[in-house]
Amino acid sequence: FGGPASGICFGLIVFLELWRTVIFEQISAGWGAIIVGVLMILVFTVVDRYIEVWARKTYGPYTEPKKEASS
């Protein structure tokens, strides 16, 4: 089931990279695009952490898969 999520992720990477470069490349001889890229990474990191904490509070901690008893 990870195929569609991987496709969406790759599409967003290409889309956001394109617009980051097109819009902010002219600012400060390219440094504007670098700064915006770093800010995007920080925003995504905070959002990912928020989602992870919410999921752990809602669904509980990770659990080890149950091992089958060998006879």
CHARMM internal coordinates of N, CA and C (Angstrom, degrees):
IC EDIT
DIST 1 N 1 CA 1.4507
DIST 1 CA 1 C 1.5254
ANGL 1 N 1 CA 1 C 112.08
DIST 1 C 2 N 1.3140
ANGL 1 CA 1 C 2 N 117.64
DIHE 1 N 1 CA 1 C 2 N 2.23
DIST 2 N 2 CA 1.4555
ANGL 1 C 2 N 2 CA 120.58
DIHE 1 CA 1 C 2 N 2 CA -177.89
DIST 2 CA 2 C 1.5170
ANGL 2 N 2 CA 2 C 113.62
DIHE 1 C 2 N 2 CA 2 C -84.13
DIST 2 C 3 N 1.3259
ANGL 2 CA 2 C 3 N 117.95
DIHE 2 N 2 CA 2 C 3 N -10.02
DIST 3 N 3 CA 1.4584
ANGL 2 C 3 N 3 CA 121.02
DIHE 2 CA 2 C 3 N 3 CA -177.14
DIST 3 CA 3 C 1.5179
ANGL 3 N 3 CA 3 C 113.91
DIHE 2 C 3 N 3 CA 3 C -59.99
DIST 3 C 4 N 1.3339
ANGL 3 CA 3 C 4 N 118.93
DIHE 3 N 3 CA 3 C 4 N -52.21
DIST 4 N 4 CA 1.4616
ANGL 3 C 4 N 4 CA 119.43
DIHE 3 CA 3 C 4 N 4 CA 179.31
DIST 4 CA 4 C 1.5305
ANGL 4 N 4 CA 4 C 112.80
DIHE 3 C 4 N 4 CA 4 C -62.20
DIST 4 C 5 N 1.3262
ANGL 4 CA 4 C 5 N 117.05
DIHE 4 N 4 CA 4 C 5 N -38.43
DIST 5 N 5 CA 1.4682
ANGL 4 C 5 N 5 CA 119.71
DIHE 4 CA 4 C 5 N 5 CA 178.99
DIST 5 CA 5 C 1.5231
ANGL 5 N 5 CA 5 C 110.52
DIHE 4 C 5 N 5 CA 5 C -65.21
DIST 5 C 6 N 1.3301
ANGL 5 CA 5 C 6 N 116.97
DIHE 5 N 5 CA 5 C 6 N -39.59
DIST 6 N 6 CA 1.4642
ANGL 5 C 6 N 6 CA 120.35
DIHE 5 CA 5 C 6 N 6 CA 177.79
DIST 6 CA 6 C 1.5239
ANGL 6 N 6 CA 6 C 110.78
DIHE 5 C 6 N 6 CA 6 C -64.35
DIST 6 C 7 N 1.3272
ANGL 6 CA 6 C 7 N 116.56
DIHE 6 N 6 CA 6 C 7 N -40.28
DIST 7 N 7 CA 1.4599
ANGL 6 C 7 N 7 CA 120.35
DIHE 6 CA 6 C 7 N 7 CA 178.77
DIST 7 CA 7 C 1.5162
ANGL 7 N 7 CA 7 C 112.45
DIHE 6 C 7 N 7 CA 7 C -64.40
DIST 7 C 8 N 1.3192
ANGL 7 CA 7 C 8 N 116.23
DIHE 7 N 7 CA 7 C 8 N -42.73
DIST 8 N 8 CA 1.4678
ANGL 7 C 8 N 8 CA 120.23
DIHE 7 CA 7 C 8 N 8 CA 178.31
DIST 8 CA 8 C 1.5251
ANGL 8 N 8 CA 8 C 110.17
DIHE 7 C 8 N 8 CA 8 C -64.48
DIST 8 C 9 N 1.3246
ANGL 8 CA 8 C 9 N 116.68
DIHE 8 N 8 CA 8 C 9 N -42.74
DIST 9 N 9 CA 1.4673
ANGL 8 C 9 N 9 CA 120.80
DIHE 8 CA 8 C 9 N 9 CA 179.96
DIST 9 CA 9 C 1.5296
ANGL 9 N 9 CA 9 C 110.63
DIHE 8 C 9 N 9 CA 9 C -61.87
DIST 9 C 10 N 1.3287
ANGL 9 CA 9 C 10 N 117.19
DIHE 9 N 9 CA 9 C 10 N -47.76
DIST 10 N 10 CA 1.4573
ANGL 9 C 10 N 10 CA 120.40
DIHE 9 CA 9 C 10 N 10 CA 179.41
DIST 10 CA 10 C 1.5246
ANGL 10 N 10 CA 10 C 111.09
DIHE 9 C 10 N 10 CA 10 C -62.36
DIST 10 C 11 N 1.3227
ANGL 10 CA 10 C 11 N 117.05
DIHE 10 N 10 CA 10 C 11 N -41.55
DIST 11 N 11 CA 1.4588
ANGL 10 C 11 N 11 CA 120.68
DIHE 10 CA 10 C 11 N 11 CA 177.94
DIST 11 CA 11 C 1.5188
ANGL 11 N 11 CA 11 C 112.42
DIHE 10 C 11 N 11 CA 11 C -61.58
DIST 11 C 12 N 1.3299
ANGL 11 CA 11 C 12 N 116.72
DIHE 11 N 11 CA 11 C 12 N -41.72
DIST 12 N 12 CA 1.4665
ANGL 11 C 12 N 12 CA 120.08
DIHE 11 CA 11 C 12 N 12 CA 178.29
DIST 12 CA 12 C 1.5277
ANGL 12 N 12 CA 12 C 111.42
DIHE 11 C 12 N 12 CA 12 C -66.28
DIST 12 C 13 N 1.3314
ANGL 12 CA 12 C 13 N 117.11
DIHE 12 N 12 CA 12 C 13 N -38.03
DIST 13 N 13 CA 1.4644
ANGL 12 C 13 N 13 CA 119.91
DIHE 12 CA 12 C 13 N 13 CA 177.86
DIST 13 CA 13 C 1.5226
ANGL 13 N 13 CA 13 C 110.21
DIHE 12 C 13 N 13 CA 13 C -60.43
DIST 13 C 14 N 1.3224
ANGL 13 CA 13 C 14 N 116.76
DIHE 13 N 13 CA 13 C 14 N -48.82
DIST 14 N 14 CA 1.4666
ANGL 13 C 14 N 14 CA 120.54
DIHE 13 CA 13 C 14 N 14 CA -179.67
DIST 14 CA 14 C 1.5252
ANGL 14 N 14 CA 14 C 110.54
DIHE 13 C 14 N 14 CA 14 C -63.55
DIST 14 C 15 N 1.3344
ANGL 14 CA 14 C 15 N 117.13
DIHE 14 N 14 CA 14 C 15 N -45.59
DIST 15 N 15 CA 1.4629
ANGL 14 C 15 N 15 CA 121.50
DIHE 14 CA 14 C 15 N 15 CA -178.26
DIST 15 CA 15 C 1.5266
ANGL 15 N 15 CA 15 C 111.54
DIHE 14 C 15 N 15 CA 15 C -62.04
DIST 15 C 16 N 1.3262
ANGL 15 CA 15 C 16 N 117.47
DIHE 15 N 15 CA 15 C 16 N -50.17
DIST 16 N 16 CA 1.4631
ANGL 15 C 16 N 16 CA 120.52
DIHE 15 CA 15 C 16 N 16 CA -177.13
DIST 16 CA 16 C 1.5253
ANGL 16 N 16 CA 16 C 111.80
DIHE 15 C 16 N 16 CA 16 C -69.24
DIST 16 C 17 N 1.3235
ANGL 16 CA 16 C 17 N 117.70
DIHE 16 N 16 CA 16 C 17 N -36.12
DIST 17 N 17 CA 1.4603
ANGL 16 C 17 N 17 CA 120.62
DIHE 16 CA 16 C 17 N 17 CA 178.04
DIST 17 CA 17 C 1.5256
ANGL 17 N 17 CA 17 C 110.62
DIHE 16 C 17 N 17 CA 17 C -64.47
DIST 17 C 18 N 1.3189
ANGL 17 CA 17 C 18 N 116.26
DIHE 17 N 17 CA 17 C 18 N -41.31
DIST 18 N 18 CA 1.4612
ANGL 17 C 18 N 18 CA 120.17
DIHE 17 CA 17 C 18 N 18 CA 179.37
DIST 18 CA 18 C 1.5261
ANGL 18 N 18 CA 18 C 110.64
DIHE 17 C 18 N 18 CA 18 C -60.76
DIST 18 C 19 N 1.3318
ANGL 18 CA 18 C 19 N 117.27
DIHE 18 N 18 CA 18 C 19 N -50.90
DIST 19 N 19 CA 1.4562
ANGL 18 C 19 N 19 CA 119.89
DIHE 18 CA 18 C 19 N 19 CA -176.35
DIST 19 CA 19 C 1.5198
ANGL 19 N 19 CA 19 C 112.63
DIHE 18 C 19 N 19 CA 19 C -70.97
DIST 19 C 20 N 1.3283
ANGL 19 CA 19 C 20 N 116.77
DIHE 19 N 19 CA 19 C 20 N -32.46
DIST 20 N 20 CA 1.4677
ANGL 19 C 20 N 20 CA 119.67
DIHE 19 CA 19 C 20 N 20 CA 176.36
DIST 20 CA 20 C 1.5262
ANGL 20 N 20 CA 20 C 109.43
DIHE 19 C 20 N 20 CA 20 C -61.85
DIST 20 C 21 N 1.3188
ANGL 20 CA 20 C 21 N 115.96
DIHE 20 N 20 CA 20 C 21 N -43.00
DIST 21 N 21 CA 1.4600
ANGL 20 C 21 N 21 CA 120.36
DIHE 20 CA 20 C 21 N 21 CA -179.31
DIST 21 CA 21 C 1.5222
ANGL 21 N 21 CA 21 C 111.41
DIHE 20 C 21 N 21 CA 21 C -71.16
DIST 21 C 22 N 1.3147
ANGL 21 CA 21 C 22 N 118.06
DIHE 21 N 21 CA 21 C 22 N -44.81
DIST 22 N 22 CA 1.4645
ANGL 21 C 22 N 22 CA 121.73
DIHE 21 CA 21 C 22 N 22 CA -176.57
DIST 22 CA 22 C 1.5243
ANGL 22 N 22 CA 22 C 111.08
DIHE 21 C 22 N 22 CA 22 C -64.21
DIST 22 C 23 N 1.3113
ANGL 22 CA 22 C 23 N 117.26
DIHE 22 N 22 CA 22 C 23 N -45.06
DIST 23 N 23 CA 1.4614
ANGL 22 C 23 N 23 CA 120.45
DIHE 22 CA 22 C 23 N 23 CA -173.42
DIST 23 CA 23 C 1.5248
ANGL 23 N 23 CA 23 C 112.74
DIHE 22 C 23 N 23 CA 23 C -80.59
DIST 23 C 24 N 1.3271
ANGL 23 CA 23 C 24 N 118.11
DIHE 23 N 23 CA 23 C 24 N -41.16
DIST 24 N 24 CA 1.4601
ANGL 23 C 24 N 24 CA 120.28
DIHE 23 CA 23 C 24 N 24 CA -169.68
DIST 24 CA 24 C 1.5240
ANGL 24 N 24 CA 24 C 114.47
DIHE 23 C 24 N 24 CA 24 C -107.23
DIST 24 C 25 N 1.3188
ANGL 24 CA 24 C 25 N 119.17
DIHE 24 N 24 CA 24 C 25 N 2.65
DIST 25 N 25 CA 1.4641
ANGL 24 C 25 N 25 CA 121.50
DIHE 24 CA 24 C 25 N 25 CA -178.63
DIST 25 CA 25 C 1.5323
ANGL 25 N 25 CA 25 C 111.75
DIHE 24 C 25 N 25 CA 25 C -65.56
DIST 25 C 26 N 1.3187
ANGL 25 CA 25 C 26 N 117.82
DIHE 25 N 25 CA 25 C 26 N -32.31
DIST 26 N 26 CA 1.4606
ANGL 25 C 26 N 26 CA 120.71
DIHE 25 CA 25 C 26 N 26 CA -176.44
DIST 26 CA 26 C 1.5274
ANGL 26 N 26 CA 26 C 113.05
DIHE 25 C 26 N 26 CA 26 C -78.12
DIST 26 C 27 N 1.3132
ANGL 26 CA 26 C 27 N 118.23
DIHE 26 N 26 CA 26 C 27 N -13.40
DIST 27 N 27 CA 1.4651
ANGL 26 C 27 N 27 CA 121.01
DIHE 26 CA 26 C 27 N 27 CA -177.05
DIST 27 CA 27 C 1.5216
ANGL 27 N 27 CA 27 C 109.42
DIHE 26 C 27 N 27 CA 27 C -83.17
DIST 27 C 28 N 1.3191
ANGL 27 CA 27 C 28 N 116.94
DIHE 27 N 27 CA 27 C 28 N 123.68
DIST 28 N 28 CA 1.4679
ANGL 27 C 28 N 28 CA 124.50
DIHE 27 CA 27 C 28 N 28 CA 175.72
DIST 28 CA 28 C 1.5230
ANGL 28 N 28 CA 28 C 112.33
DIHE 27 C 28 N 28 CA 28 C 54.67
DIST 28 C 29 N 1.2953
ANGL 28 CA 28 C 29 N 117.10
DIHE 28 N 28 CA 28 C 29 N 44.59
DIST 29 N 29 CA 1.4651
ANGL 28 C 29 N 29 CA 123.22
DIHE 28 CA 28 C 29 N 29 CA 175.65
DIST 29 CA 29 C 1.5239
ANGL 29 N 29 CA 29 C 112.57
DIHE 28 C 29 N 29 CA 29 C 55.28
DIST 29 C 30 N 1.3179
ANGL 29 CA 29 C 30 N 117.00
DIHE 29 N 29 CA 29 C 30 N 42.20
DIST 30 N 30 CA 1.4594
ANGL 29 C 30 N 30 CA 121.55
DIHE 29 CA 29 C 30 N 30 CA 177.30
DIST 30 CA 30 C 1.5137
ANGL 30 N 30 CA 30 C 114.95
DIHE 29 C 30 N 30 CA 30 C 96.98
DIST 30 C 31 N 1.3241
ANGL 30 CA 30 C 31 N 117.57
DIHE 30 N 30 CA 30 C 31 N -16.80
DIST 31 N 31 CA 1.4670
ANGL 30 C 31 N 31 CA 120.62
DIHE 30 CA 30 C 31 N 31 CA -179.70
DIST 31 CA 31 C 1.5237
ANGL 31 N 31 CA 31 C 111.51
DIHE 30 C 31 N 31 CA 31 C -67.72
DIST 31 C 32 N 1.3146
ANGL 31 CA 31 C 32 N 117.41
DIHE 31 N 31 CA 31 C 32 N -26.18
DIST 32 N 32 CA 1.4650
ANGL 31 C 32 N 32 CA 120.10
DIHE 31 CA 31 C 32 N 32 CA 177.21
DIST 32 CA 32 C 1.5180
ANGL 32 N 32 CA 32 C 111.41
DIHE 31 C 32 N 32 CA 32 C -61.14
DIST 32 C 33 N 1.3325
ANGL 32 CA 32 C 33 N 116.94
DIHE 32 N 32 CA 32 C 33 N -41.79
DIST 33 N 33 CA 1.4640
ANGL 32 C 33 N 33 CA 120.93
DIHE 32 CA 32 C 33 N 33 CA 178.64
DIST 33 CA 33 C 1.5229
ANGL 33 N 33 CA 33 C 111.02
DIHE 32 C 33 N 33 CA 33 C -66.42
DIST 33 C 34 N 1.3199
ANGL 33 CA 33 C 34 N 117.19
DIHE 33 N 33 CA 33 C 34 N -37.34
DIST 34 N 34 CA 1.4684
ANGL 33 C 34 N 34 CA 120.88
DIHE 33 CA 33 C 34 N 34 CA 178.63
DIST 34 CA 34 C 1.5193
ANGL 34 N 34 CA 34 C 110.38
DIHE 33 C 34 N 34 CA 34 C -66.37
DIST 34 C 35 N 1.3247
ANGL 34 CA 34 C 35 N 116.68
DIHE 34 N 34 CA 34 C 35 N -44.61
DIST 35 N 35 CA 1.4711
ANGL 34 C 35 N 35 CA 120.62
DIHE 34 CA 34 C 35 N 35 CA -179.84
DIST 35 CA 35 C 1.5250
ANGL 35 N 35 CA 35 C 110.48
DIHE 34 C 35 N 35 CA 35 C -63.59
DIST 35 C 36 N 1.3236
ANGL 35 CA 35 C 36 N 117.13
DIHE 35 N 35 CA 35 C 36 N -43.74
DIST 36 N 36 CA 1.4673
ANGL 35 C 36 N 36 CA 120.33
DIHE 35 CA 35 C 36 N 36 CA 178.28
DIST 36 CA 36 C 1.5243
ANGL 36 N 36 CA 36 C 110.15
DIHE 35 C 36 N 36 CA 36 C -63.37
DIST 36 C 37 N 1.3200
ANGL 36 CA 36 C 37 N 118.13
DIHE 36 N 36 CA 36 C 37 N -38.72
DIST 37 N 37 CA 1.4621
ANGL 36 C 37 N 37 CA 121.32
DIHE 36 CA 36 C 37 N 37 CA 177.15
DIST 37 CA 37 C 1.5160
ANGL 37 N 37 CA 37 C 112.23
DIHE 36 C 37 N 37 CA 37 C -61.44
DIST 37 C 38 N 1.3263
ANGL 37 CA 37 C 38 N 116.94
DIHE 37 N 37 CA 37 C 38 N -43.09
DIST 38 N 38 CA 1.4698
ANGL 37 C 38 N 38 CA 120.87
DIHE 37 CA 37 C 38 N 38 CA 177.82
DIST 38 CA 38 C 1.5246
ANGL 38 N 38 CA 38 C 110.25
DIHE 37 C 38 N 38 CA 38 C -65.00
DIST 38 C 39 N 1.3220
ANGL 38 CA 38 C 39 N 117.15
DIHE 38 N 38 CA 38 C 39 N -42.33
DIST 39 N 39 CA 1.4668
ANGL 38 C 39 N 39 CA 120.02
DIHE 38 CA 38 C 39 N 39 CA 177.96
DIST 39 CA 39 C 1.5292
ANGL 39 N 39 CA 39 C 111.45
DIHE 38 C 39 N 39 CA 39 C -62.86
DIST 39 C 40 N 1.3294
ANGL 39 CA 39 C 40 N 117.11
DIHE 39 N 39 CA 39 C 40 N -38.79
DIST 40 N 40 CA 1.4639
ANGL 39 C 40 N 40 CA 120.10
DIHE 39 CA 39 C 40 N 40 CA 177.63
DIST 40 CA 40 C 1.5239
ANGL 40 N 40 CA 40 C 110.89
DIHE 39 C 40 N 40 CA 40 C -63.28
DIST 40 C 41 N 1.3175
ANGL 40 CA 40 C 41 N 117.28
DIHE 40 N 40 CA 40 C 41 N -41.82
DIST 41 N 41 CA 1.4655
ANGL 40 C 41 N 41 CA 121.01
DIHE 40 CA 40 C 41 N 41 CA 178.29
DIST 41 CA 41 C 1.5174
ANGL 41 N 41 CA 41 C 110.44
DIHE 40 C 41 N 41 CA 41 C -61.99
DIST 41 C 42 N 1.3354
ANGL 41 CA 41 C 42 N 117.22
DIHE 41 N 41 CA 41 C 42 N -43.21
DIST 42 N 42 CA 1.4674
ANGL 41 C 42 N 42 CA 120.34
DIHE 41 CA 41 C 42 N 42 CA 178.85
DIST 42 CA 42 C 1.5265
ANGL 42 N 42 CA 42 C 111.62
DIHE 41 C 42 N 42 CA 42 C -63.49
DIST 42 C 43 N 1.3214
ANGL 42 CA 42 C 43 N 116.95
DIHE 42 N 42 CA 42 C 43 N -42.09
DIST 43 N 43 CA 1.4697
ANGL 42 C 43 N 43 CA 120.34
DIHE 42 CA 42 C 43 N 43 CA 178.86
DIST 43 CA 43 C 1.5252
ANGL 43 N 43 CA 43 C 110.32
DIHE 42 C 43 N 43 CA 43 C -63.57
DIST 43 C 44 N 1.3288
ANGL 43 CA 43 C 44 N 117.03
DIHE 43 N 43 CA 43 C 44 N -45.58
DIST 44 N 44 CA 1.4670
ANGL 43 C 44 N 44 CA 119.88
DIHE 43 CA 43 C 44 N 44 CA 179.12
DIST 44 CA 44 C 1.5210
ANGL 44 N 44 CA 44 C 111.66
DIHE 43 C 44 N 44 CA 44 C -63.47
DIST 44 C 45 N 1.3256
ANGL 44 CA 44 C 45 N 117.48
DIHE 44 N 44 CA 44 C 45 N -36.16
DIST 45 N 45 CA 1.4655
ANGL 44 C 45 N 45 CA 120.70
DIHE 44 CA 44 C 45 N 45 CA 178.41
DIST 45 CA 45 C 1.5178
ANGL 45 N 45 CA 45 C 110.85
DIHE 44 C 45 N 45 CA 45 C -64.19
DIST 45 C 46 N 1.3275
ANGL 45 CA 45 C 46 N 117.44
DIHE 45 N 45 CA 45 C 46 N -44.29
DIST 46 N 46 CA 1.4643
ANGL 45 C 46 N 46 CA 121.09
DIHE 45 CA 45 C 46 N 46 CA 179.45
DIST 46 CA 46 C 1.5287
ANGL 46 N 46 CA 46 C 110.32
DIHE 45 C 46 N 46 CA 46 C -64.85
DIST 46 C 47 N 1.3161
ANGL 46 CA 46 C 47 N 117.37
DIHE 46 N 46 CA 46 C 47 N -43.90
DIST 47 N 47 CA 1.4668
ANGL 46 C 47 N 47 CA 120.67
DIHE 46 CA 46 C 47 N 47 CA 179.39
DIST 47 CA 47 C 1.5272
ANGL 47 N 47 CA 47 C 110.69
DIHE 46 C 47 N 47 CA 47 C -63.67
DIST 47 C 48 N 1.3353
ANGL 47 CA 47 C 48 N 117.46
DIHE 47 N 47 CA 47 C 48 N -43.14
DIST 48 N 48 CA 1.4661
ANGL 47 C 48 N 48 CA 120.61
DIHE 47 CA 47 C 48 N 48 CA 178.42
DIST 48 CA 48 C 1.5233
ANGL 48 N 48 CA 48 C 111.33
DIHE 47 C 48 N 48 CA 48 C -61.67
DIST 48 C 49 N 1.3106
ANGL 48 CA 48 C 49 N 117.20
DIHE 48 N 48 CA 48 C 49 N -41.22
DIST 49 N 49 CA 1.4702
ANGL 48 C 49 N 49 CA 120.37
DIHE 48 CA 48 C 49 N 49 CA 179.18
DIST 49 CA 49 C 1.5262
ANGL 49 N 49 CA 49 C 110.41
DIHE 48 C 49 N 49 CA 49 C -64.91
DIST 49 C 50 N 1.3262
ANGL 49 CA 49 C 50 N 117.04
DIHE 49 N 49 CA 49 C 50 N -42.21
DIST 50 N 50 CA 1.4649
ANGL 49 C 50 N 50 CA 121.02
DIHE 49 CA 49 C 50 N 50 CA 178.62
DIST 50 CA 50 C 1.5312
ANGL 50 N 50 CA 50 C 110.67
DIHE 49 C 50 N 50 CA 50 C -60.41
DIST 50 C 51 N 1.3229
ANGL 50 CA 50 C 51 N 116.93
DIHE 50 N 50 CA 50 C 51 N -44.61
DIST 51 N 51 CA 1.4657
ANGL 50 C 51 N 51 CA 120.91
DIHE 50 CA 50 C 51 N 51 CA 179.18
DIST 51 CA 51 C 1.5225
ANGL 51 N 51 CA 51 C 110.55
DIHE 50 C 51 N 51 CA 51 C -64.31
DIST 51 C 52 N 1.3277
ANGL 51 CA 51 C 52 N 117.47
DIHE 51 N 51 CA 51 C 52 N -41.53
DIST 52 N 52 CA 1.4647
ANGL 51 C 52 N 52 CA 120.85
DIHE 51 CA 51 C 52 N 52 CA 179.62
DIST 52 CA 52 C 1.5261
ANGL 52 N 52 CA 52 C 111.53
DIHE 51 C 52 N 52 CA 52 C -62.70
DIST 52 C 53 N 1.3282
ANGL 52 CA 52 C 53 N 117.46
DIHE 52 N 52 CA 52 C 53 N -45.48
DIST 53 N 53 CA 1.4684
ANGL 52 C 53 N 53 CA 121.00
DIHE 52 CA 52 C 53 N 53 CA 179.16
DIST 53 CA 53 C 1.5273
ANGL 53 N 53 CA 53 C 110.01
DIHE 52 C 53 N 53 CA 53 C -63.94
DIST 53 C 54 N 1.3162
ANGL 53 CA 53 C 54 N 117.54
DIHE 53 N 53 CA 53 C 54 N -43.09
DIST 54 N 54 CA 1.4642
ANGL 53 C 54 N 54 CA 120.68
DIHE 53 CA 53 C 54 N 54 CA 178.55
DIST 54 CA 54 C 1.5257
ANGL 54 N 54 CA 54 C 111.02
DIHE 53 C 54 N 54 CA 54 C -60.80
DIST 54 C 55 N 1.3278
ANGL 54 CA 54 C 55 N 116.72
DIHE 54 N 54 CA 54 C 55 N -44.29
DIST 55 N 55 CA 1.4644
ANGL 54 C 55 N 55 CA 120.60
DIHE 54 CA 54 C 55 N 55 CA -178.94
DIST 55 CA 55 C 1.5245
ANGL 55 N 55 CA 55 C 111.33
DIHE 54 C 55 N 55 CA 55 C -64.96
DIST 55 C 56 N 1.3232
ANGL 55 CA 55 C 56 N 118.18
DIHE 55 N 55 CA 55 C 56 N -39.55
DIST 56 N 56 CA 1.4653
ANGL 55 C 56 N 56 CA 120.71
DIHE 55 CA 55 C 56 N 56 CA 179.89
DIST 56 CA 56 C 1.5243
ANGL 56 N 56 CA 56 C 110.93
DIHE 55 C 56 N 56 CA 56 C -69.40
DIST 56 C 57 N 1.3284
ANGL 56 CA 56 C 57 N 117.81
DIHE 56 N 56 CA 56 C 57 N -35.99
DIST 57 N 57 CA 1.4696
ANGL 56 C 57 N 57 CA 120.05
DIHE 56 CA 56 C 57 N 57 CA 177.15
DIST 57 CA 57 C 1.5248
ANGL 57 N 57 CA 57 C 110.83
DIHE 56 C 57 N 57 CA 57 C -70.41
DIST 57 C 58 N 1.3131
ANGL 57 CA 57 C 58 N 116.79
DIHE 57 N 57 CA 57 C 58 N -36.19
DIST 58 N 58 CA 1.4598
ANGL 57 C 58 N 58 CA 121.34
DIHE 57 CA 57 C 58 N 58 CA -177.33
DIST 58 CA 58 C 1.5258
ANGL 58 N 58 CA 58 C 112.37
DIHE 57 C 58 N 58 CA 58 C -78.17
DIST 58 C 59 N 1.3271
ANGL 58 CA 58 C 59 N 117.22
DIHE 58 N 58 CA 58 C 59 N -44.05
DIST 59 N 59 CA 1.4646
ANGL 58 C 59 N 59 CA 120.95
DIHE 58 CA 58 C 59 N 59 CA -171.86
DIST 59 CA 59 C 1.5232
ANGL 59 N 59 CA 59 C 113.86
DIHE 58 C 59 N 59 CA 59 C -109.67
DIST 59 C 60 N 1.3120
ANGL 59 CA 59 C 60 N 118.15
DIHE 59 N 59 CA 59 C 60 N -0.21
DIST 60 N 60 CA 1.4606
ANGL 59 C 60 N 60 CA 120.47
DIHE 59 CA 59 C 60 N 60 CA 177.85
DIST 60 CA 60 C 1.5203
ANGL 60 N 60 CA 60 C 112.15
DIHE 59 C 60 N 60 CA 60 C 88.51
DIST 60 C 61 N 1.3313
ANGL 60 CA 60 C 61 N 115.61
DIHE 60 N 60 CA 60 C 61 N 174.29
DIST 61 N 61 CA 1.4679
ANGL 60 C 61 N 61 CA 119.71
DIHE 60 CA 60 C 61 N 61 CA -176.84
DIST 61 CA 61 C 1.5292
ANGL 61 N 61 CA 61 C 111.75
DIHE 60 C 61 N 61 CA 61 C -72.86
DIST 61 C 62 N 1.3156
ANGL 61 CA 61 C 62 N 114.34
DIHE 61 N 61 CA 61 C 62 N 166.86
DIST 62 N 62 CA 1.4603
ANGL 61 C 62 N 62 CA 119.59
DIHE 61 CA 61 C 62 N 62 CA 174.50
DIST 62 CA 62 C 1.5217
ANGL 62 N 62 CA 62 C 108.69
DIHE 61 C 62 N 62 CA 62 C -64.80
DIST 62 C 63 N 1.2956
ANGL 62 CA 62 C 63 N 116.98
DIHE 62 N 62 CA 62 C 63 N 144.84
DIST 63 N 63 CA 1.4610
ANGL 62 C 63 N 63 CA 120.70
DIHE 62 CA 62 C 63 N 63 CA 178.38
DIST 63 CA 63 C 1.5209
ANGL 63 N 63 CA 63 C 109.38
DIHE 62 C 63 N 63 CA 63 C -123.07
DIST 63 C 64 N 1.3174
ANGL 63 CA 63 C 64 N 114.73
DIHE 63 N 63 CA 63 C 64 N 151.38
DIST 64 N 64 CA 1.4551
ANGL 63 C 64 N 64 CA 120.51
DIHE 63 CA 63 C 64 N 64 CA 175.72
DIST 64 CA 64 C 1.5272
ANGL 64 N 64 CA 64 C 108.42
DIHE 63 C 64 N 64 CA 64 C -74.20
DIST 64 C 65 N 1.3157
ANGL 64 CA 64 C 65 N 117.38
DIHE 64 N 64 CA 64 C 65 N 142.02
DIST 65 N 65 CA 1.4609
ANGL 64 C 65 N 65 CA 118.09
DIHE 64 CA 64 C 65 N 65 CA 175.95
DIST 65 CA 65 C 1.5272
ANGL 65 N 65 CA 65 C 110.24
DIHE 64 C 65 N 65 CA 65 C -65.73
DIST 65 C 66 N 1.3132
ANGL 65 CA 65 C 66 N 115.43
DIHE 65 N 65 CA 65 C 66 N 142.64
DIST 66 N 66 CA 1.4603
ANGL 65 C 66 N 66 CA 119.65
DIHE 65 CA 65 C 66 N 66 CA -179.27
DIST 66 CA 66 C 1.5227
ANGL 66 N 66 CA 66 C 109.44
DIHE 65 C 66 N 66 CA 66 C -70.53
DIST 66 C 67 N 1.3327
ANGL 66 CA 66 C 67 N 114.74
DIHE 66 N 66 CA 66 C 67 N 131.19
DIST 67 N 67 CA 1.4610
ANGL 66 C 67 N 67 CA 120.21
DIHE 66 CA 66 C 67 N 67 CA 179.39
DIST 67 CA 67 C 1.5181
ANGL 67 N 67 CA 67 C 108.98
DIHE 66 C 67 N 67 CA 67 C -89.18
DIST 67 C 68 N 1.3088
ANGL 67 CA 67 C 68 N 115.01
DIHE 67 N 67 CA 67 C 68 N 139.83
DIST 68 N 68 CA 1.4556
ANGL 67 C 68 N 68 CA 119.50
DIHE 67 CA 67 C 68 N 68 CA 178.33
DIST 68 CA 68 C 1.5231
ANGL 68 N 68 CA 68 C 109.40
DIHE 67 C 68 N 68 CA 68 C -78.92
DIST 68 C 69 N 1.3131
ANGL 68 CA 68 C 69 N 116.11
DIHE 68 N 68 CA 68 C 69 N 139.87
DIST 69 N 69 CA 1.4629
ANGL 68 C 69 N 69 CA 120.58
DIHE 68 CA 68 C 69 N 69 CA 178.24
DIST 69 CA 69 C 1.5192
ANGL 69 N 69 CA 69 C 109.21
DIHE 68 C 69 N 69 CA 69 C -74.62
DIST 69 C 70 N 1.3177
ANGL 69 CA 69 C 70 N 115.35
DIHE 69 N 69 CA 69 C 70 N 128.58
DIST 70 N 70 CA 1.4618
ANGL 69 C 70 N 70 CA 118.62
DIHE 69 CA 69 C 70 N 70 CA 177.96
DIST 70 CA 70 C 1.5222
ANGL 70 N 70 CA 70 C 109.69
DIHE 69 C 70 N 70 CA 70 C -87.83
DIST 70 C 71 N 1.3070
ANGL 70 CA 70 C 71 N 116.85
DIHE 70 N 70 CA 70 C 71 N 139.37
DIST 71 N 71 CA 1.4665
ANGL 70 C 71 N 71 CA 120.90
DIHE 70 CA 70 C 71 N 71 CA -176.81
DIST 71 CA 71 C 1.4986
ANGL 71 N 71 CA 71 C 111.16
DIHE 70 C 71 N 71 CA 71 C -91.49
END
COOR INIT
IC SEED 1 N 1 CA 1 C
IC BUILD
